[in-house]
Amino acid sequence: MTPDTIALLLTYNGAPFAGFARQPDRKTVQGQIESALSTVLRREVRTVGAGRTDSGVHALGQVMSFDLEEGEKPDLFALRRSVDVLSGDGIGVYEVRRVRPGFSARFDAVRRTYRYRIFQGSAASIFCDPYVWQIPKHLDVASMEKAADYFVGEHDFRSFCVTNTALELEKKSLSTSREILALTLFPEEHFGERCLTVEVVGNAFLHSMVRTLVGTLVEVGVGHHEPAWAGEVLRARDRAAAGPTAPAQGLTFYKVEYPPHFLDSERARG
């Protein structure tokens, strides 16, 4: 009989962590969760995450999965409470689900959504500031939207990937092409402050791709380039051609989507 698979749904403040993925001798979200699970289940546990986030990047809808061993039948409510407490400050495990055996939070995902918040002004509130990129200059949102249109669809996004990562992918004969399903800009209130939110929806993303897309759009928004420059950056396939990498604190891994019924199962919510 195939052992069950467990999915964890969690949120976290990325500021105290050196990113999502486990790293030796560094505090990471995956490392904290795996340590908590290992304590509760009294064995080593290795998890799979729906998406890796860089140091300082937040998540509202991260999903992680791991397989139970034969004979393990944990109480889901007790498991959620224990992992939520043991994972420490900055991480909230709000739901645990028993899903179909073999489910992978990473490989079964079909859509991932990121949101990036920009505050236009010189005095963001103390509550808003840790979650936005504060830009004192006026942004031409209409021009940014025109530039964003160049990115929608399937393209080679090498210009928007960390150079070392792009080189590693090329060595392994892996593609830097990705598909952006939607890229929209809209006003949003965050902690009482009016922000500009950039929402990016895609099947998968390269290392720092979303933050570099946002940095490139902002270059258009402040008037350094015309919207058509975005197309030139894509065609260049060179990180040096794109705009700066937007600061980590403005980015939130917003949600992950799976095929219908993939997460329909017994669940325990907080």
PyMOL commands that set and color helices and strands:
alter all, ss='L'
color gray80, all
select helices_A, chain A and resi 29-41+76-86+129-131+141-149+158-160+163-171+209-221+229-236+239-241+248-250
alter helices_A, ss='H'
color red, helices_A
select strands_A, chain A and resi 5-12+48-49+58-67+91-99+111-120+133-135+153-156+177-190+193-202+251-257+266-269
alter strands_A, ss='S'
color yellow, strands_A
deselect
rebuild
show_as cartoon
